Amino acid sequence: MSAINSEKMQVHSIHNFRGCLLAALLLSPCSALAAESGASGPEEPGITAPSTLQPTMTEYQQKLEEYTRAHQEFDDEARAYWKSIAEKRRTRNDKRRNNQEIMIDDYVLTQPPVYSGPPKPVDPSAVVPEIVPEPKKYVPVVADFLKAAVEQFNFVPQRPQSEIEYKRAYAKVAAAAGLTKEQVVRIYGFESGGNGKYDVQAGLEYAGPGAQAISNAIGYNQLLTTNSVELMAEQGDQFIKALKLKAAGSAGVSKKALDSKIEFLQRMVDFSRTVPDDWGEHEKLGNTLQGLGIHAMNLDIDVGPLLQTQKLLDSVVFARKKGLTRPLSAAELEMMNLTGDGNGLDMVMMPLAMRDRVPTSNFFQRSGYERNPVAIRNNVVAKLLAATNAKMDREIKLQGAKDLAAAFSR
């Protein structure tokens, strides 16, 4: 702020000097004031008043050198810190593969460095550009997902007649998959704001003027388009099997509709498998129109609950395969969702005695950590888990969470 004000004062001073000099040449009041004070202008051609810019530029160069030196020191320190984070993570992974005990020294126990040097100075000789805000990148919304489903797959999701109908369908699938009511309801509260509807989108959890979608994540568990594509690729056969089982127990119009839906679902599964089973490749597909169309399946009363449930179930299965047989708390399951299954499990399997000492930075990449104010504010594992639980405690008191709990109890 001070650098900007300093720049404005310097530019203002330069403009005044130039204006006065021009006015003197035109015999303006500036020259009259000079005459009254007894001052006389330069008599010899080519001689001008000393420039006020040179001292300012000298000061700017000094400040720039100080800033560059300080920031380079910080950047060197930060690179070394995040390199040690990666090295410690590799060590922990190796020890787990070899069934070795993870010790406190296998984590980085200091917090990431924070830049505290001088701010970058503003070049006083630079022309101040007109500040034009960059246009915000458009985030596709539910209407775009539905439109893409029609255009790319000629499919219209069968949407529930009421929110309770979707909650009951979701609770039935989640319970059959082995998820607990505590996991389902508390994660729903955390992810969708405690009152979120089946089509709630990130950024739109709370109605209000100016509310805008901040990502394409939708539903009770806030799946991204990448999640939807990846789940179709990896678990699509199971989804088709579930629909065929349901169709076998139906008749008439209902059976015909399910048979038709299975055909559309198969086309989506086939498309999701046109690339290797890799998150980055699935992300690319998720950003296509076909990917948006697949994402619309989260709104379907038959397929949506399967997708939303599978997202949580995959984390539970991952933990079991890694040797964690006890039930995951909702907050622990959310950690796996927040940081990825591998990093989340690393956090979850940590002994309680370590959680007050280990910084959350151990479970992030540098770029992801620096964009995550929650992880920065709750900078050790115990704090992050406590903050997650506190939010869940608040949100499950809302009516949407109560309705889901009632549906699960059925």
Phi, psi and omega in degrees: 000316182292324180295321180293316180296319178300319180297315181298319180295321180293315179296320179298318179296318180296317179297319179298318181297314181294322180294319181293320179297318178294320181295324179299320180293332181262012180056047180273180177305337178300317182287328178294318178297322179295320180295318181297328182274358179087001180279150177235147181284171179296136182265330184271135179296145176090350179263127181236166178295148181301142181286139176274355185282327186299311177300324180295318179294323178297316178296320179298315180298321179295316180294323180295320178296319179296315180296313182300317180295315182293319183289326178295319178298317178297315183296321177297317180295317181294318179298318179296321180297309184288336173293319179293327175300313181295320181294317179295322179296317178297321179298316180296318179298318179296318181294322179293320179298328181263012179057038177262151182288137176273127181254166181298327180286355177277002176243153170282125188256004176255155179280156179300145178296147179240132181293127181230014181278188181292152178288160178291124182286160180262132181291114183290342181274349182283143175288128180286113182286153174292128183281111178247115181299137178290139178295137180289141177293132182290132178255118179302144180241182185306319180300325178289323179296316181295319179297317180295324179298320179289312186289323186267329184233001181055039185235139175241117180301145176275102185276149183293155178283341179205163178296321180298323179298317179292318180300319180293321179294318180294315181298322180296314180293316182296317180295318180296331180279351179097006176284148181269160178299321180298316179298311186296311186288317182290322177290322174303314179298317181292315187280324187245010173083012175081343178227010185295142178273172185298338180252019181296141182240148181304128182099343182243020181295327182241119181295140179178160179297134178082002179296134182224149176294135180252348173200175181271011180292131181224162172092178183302328181247013173051065177280138172275165175302325178297319177300315183298315180295316182294319179295322177297318181293319187270327186237011183303322180298322178293322178296317179296319178299318180296319179290323178294322178296319179292321179295325180296333179264010181247175179207163174063225184298320182298317180293320180297319180294320179292320178299319179293319180296324179298321178297316178295318180298320179298321178296321179292319178298316180299318180296318183294342181261013178281356178232163176300154180285082185216137183303316181298320178292321178292328178296319178299315179295324181297336180269001176271169177297323177297322178296320177296323178295319177298320181301330180296341179297340176296341182269352182279136185296333180268317186269325182307309178300328177295316180295311183297320179291317185298327179302315179286320183298323179302321179292320178297315180296319179301315181296320180295318179297331180272005174100002179268103186266339180290156178296141175278137172289163180299320180294321178294319178296325177293327177298323179291328177287323184287316187250000185096152186302316183296307180294322180297317179294323176304319179288316183296322184278359180290133176302147183304323184296337181272340192294335178282347187250336187270121179295147179294340180301337180298345188244016181228160163278160184302312184297320180293321180294315184292344176263003186245092182295333180294315179293326180289316181292318177260078199273007169230160188303315182301319180294319182294317178295320179295319179294322178296314179296321180297318178295318178299318180301322180288314189286331182287354176278349182279161189296323180300317179293321178297321179294321179293320178298319179294320179294322180292323181294334179297000000 
